[in-house]
Amino acid sequence: MSAVEQALRNLGITLPEPAAPVANYVPFVRTGNLVVISGQLCLGSDGKLSDEHRGKIGAEVTPDAAQSAARLCAINVIAQLKAAVGDLDAVARCVRLGGFINAVPSFAALAPVMNGASDLMVQVFGDRGRHARSTIGVAALPLNAVVEVEAMFEVA
């Protein structure tokens, strides 16, 4: 078992089957030593969006639930990454995460929400999980999800 897989196991995480694209795009693109992962929603291990992760933060969704949703997005990012590279120990580093937060216009505490994804990358990959990041509040997301996360990784 790879070191990254062991880290996931220690965190109690079993990677789900990677979600299939629902439109005209691919779930990831590998070019040279970069893997770009398309935006992943906060789908649970059953492949569904829970009610607590549906809607806008600052209205129907609490900050804690939104942070949990960002963590689920990151789990789904890692599942796509595994599909792209096979061995997660081949990851040299997480280069970038992009977070999109479905929020009411007055909600400004977006960074702590995105920490749900960022913290998981560091827990799983150690220093190789430290990354550049953008966190953006948006008016709507597919399926009325509260969070979507995209990523870029450098691989060996």
C-alpha positions as CSV (number, residue, x, y, z in Angstrom):
1,M,0.0,0.0,0.0
2,S,1.3,3.4,-0.9
3,A,2.1,6.0,1.7
4,V,-0.7,8.3,0.5
5,E,-3.2,5.4,0.6
6,Q,-2.1,4.7,4.1
7,A,-2.6,8.3,5.1
8,L,-6.1,8.1,3.6
9,R,-6.8,4.9,5.6
10,N,-5.5,6.5,8.8
11,L,-8.0,9.3,8.2
12,G,-10.8,6.8,7.7
13,I,-11.2,7.8,4.1
14,T,-12.1,5.3,1.4
15,L,-12.0,6.9,-2.1
16,P,-15.2,6.7,-4.0
17,E,-15.6,5.8,-7.6
18,P,-14.7,8.9,-9.6
19,A,-17.7,10.8,-10.8
20,A,-18.4,10.6,-14.5
21,P,-18.7,13.9,-16.4
22,V,-22.2,15.2,-16.9
23,A,-21.5,17.4,-19.8
24,N,-19.0,17.9,-22.6
25,Y,-15.7,17.8,-20.7
26,V,-13.3,15.2,-19.2
27,P,-12.7,14.6,-15.5
28,F,-9.0,15.2,-15.8
29,V,-6.3,16.1,-18.3
30,R,-2.7,15.0,-18.0
31,T,-0.2,17.1,-19.9
32,G,3.5,16.5,-19.3
33,N,3.9,16.3,-15.6
34,L,0.7,18.2,-14.7
35,V,-2.7,16.7,-14.0
36,V,-5.6,19.2,-14.0
37,I,-8.7,17.9,-12.3
38,S,-12.1,19.3,-13.4
39,G,-14.3,20.8,-10.7
40,Q,-15.6,18.2,-8.2
41,L,-18.8,18.6,-6.3
42,C,-19.4,17.6,-2.7
43,L,-20.9,14.3,-3.5
44,G,-20.9,11.7,-0.8
45,S,-19.6,8.1,-1.1
46,D,-23.1,7.2,-2.4
47,G,-22.5,9.6,-5.3
48,K,-25.3,11.9,-4.1
49,L,-25.5,15.4,-2.8
50,S,-26.8,15.5,0.8
51,D,-29.4,18.1,1.8
52,E,-26.9,19.7,4.2
53,H,-24.6,20.4,1.3
54,R,-27.3,21.9,-1.0
55,G,-27.9,25.6,-1.2
56,K,-26.2,28.8,-0.2
57,I,-23.9,29.4,2.7
58,G,-25.3,32.2,4.7
59,A,-28.8,31.0,4.0
60,E,-29.6,27.2,4.0
61,V,-26.1,26.0,4.6
62,T,-24.0,26.5,7.8
63,P,-20.3,27.4,7.6
64,D,-19.4,24.1,9.3
65,A,-21.5,22.1,6.7
66,A,-19.9,24.1,3.9
67,Q,-16.4,23.3,5.2
68,S,-17.4,19.6,5.4
69,A,-18.6,19.9,1.8
70,A,-15.2,21.3,0.7
71,R,-13.5,18.3,2.3
72,L,-15.8,16.0,0.4
73,C,-14.9,17.8,-2.8
74,A,-11.2,17.3,-2.0
75,I,-11.9,13.5,-1.5
76,N,-13.5,13.5,-4.9
77,V,-10.5,15.4,-6.4
78,I,-8.2,12.7,-5.0
79,A,-10.3,10.0,-6.4
80,Q,-10.0,11.6,-9.9
81,L,-6.3,12.0,-9.3
82,K,-5.9,8.3,-8.6
83,A,-7.8,7.5,-11.8
84,A,-5.4,9.7,-13.7
85,V,-2.1,8.5,-12.2
86,G,-2.8,5.1,-10.5
87,D,-0.2,5.4,-7.8
88,L,-0.9,8.4,-5.5
89,D,2.8,8.3,-4.4
90,A,3.6,9.6,-7.9
91,V,2.2,13.0,-6.8
92,A,5.1,15.5,-6.4
93,R,2.9,18.2,-5.1
94,C,-0.5,19.8,-5.1
95,V,0.1,22.9,-7.2
96,R,-3.2,24.7,-6.9
97,L,-6.8,24.4,-5.6
98,G,-9.6,26.5,-6.9
99,G,-12.7,26.7,-4.7
100,F,-16.1,28.0,-5.7
101,I,-18.5,28.7,-2.8
102,N,-22.2,29.1,-3.4
103,A,-22.9,32.0,-1.0
104,V,-25.2,34.8,-0.4
105,P,-23.7,38.1,-1.5
106,S,-23.0,39.3,2.1
107,F,-21.1,36.2,3.2
108,A,-17.4,37.1,3.2
109,A,-15.9,34.2,5.3
110,L,-15.1,32.1,2.3
111,A,-11.5,31.2,3.2
112,P,-12.4,29.1,6.3
113,V,-14.8,27.1,4.1
114,M,-12.1,26.3,1.6
115,N,-9.8,25.2,4.4
116,G,-11.9,21.9,4.4
117,A,-10.2,21.0,1.1
118,S,-6.8,22.6,1.8
119,D,-6.4,21.0,5.2
120,L,-7.2,17.6,3.7
121,M,-4.5,18.0,1.0
122,V,-1.9,18.6,3.7
123,Q,-3.2,15.8,5.9
124,V,-3.0,13.3,2.9
125,F,0.2,14.5,1.1
126,G,2.1,16.3,3.9
127,D,4.2,19.2,2.6
128,R,3.6,18.1,-0.9
129,G,-0.1,19.0,-0.3
130,R,0.7,22.7,0.3
131,H,-0.6,24.7,-2.6
132,A,-1.6,28.0,-4.2
133,R,-5.3,28.7,-3.9
134,S,-8.2,30.8,-5.1
135,T,-11.5,30.9,-3.3
136,I,-14.4,32.6,-5.0
137,G,-18.0,33.2,-3.9
138,V,-20.5,32.4,-6.7
139,A,-24.2,32.9,-7.3
140,A,-24.9,29.3,-8.2
141,L,-23.3,25.9,-8.7
142,P,-24.4,22.7,-10.5
143,L,-27.1,20.7,-8.6
144,N,-27.3,23.7,-6.2
145,A,-24.1,22.3,-4.4
146,V,-22.6,24.6,-1.8
147,V,-19.0,24.0,-2.9
148,E,-17.0,22.9,-6.0
149,V,-13.2,22.4,-6.0
150,E,-10.8,22.1,-9.0
151,A,-7.2,21.2,-8.7
152,M,-3.8,20.9,-10.4
153,F,-1.1,18.5,-9.4
154,E,2.5,17.9,-10.4
155,V,3.3,14.2,-10.9
156,A,6.5,12.2,-11.5
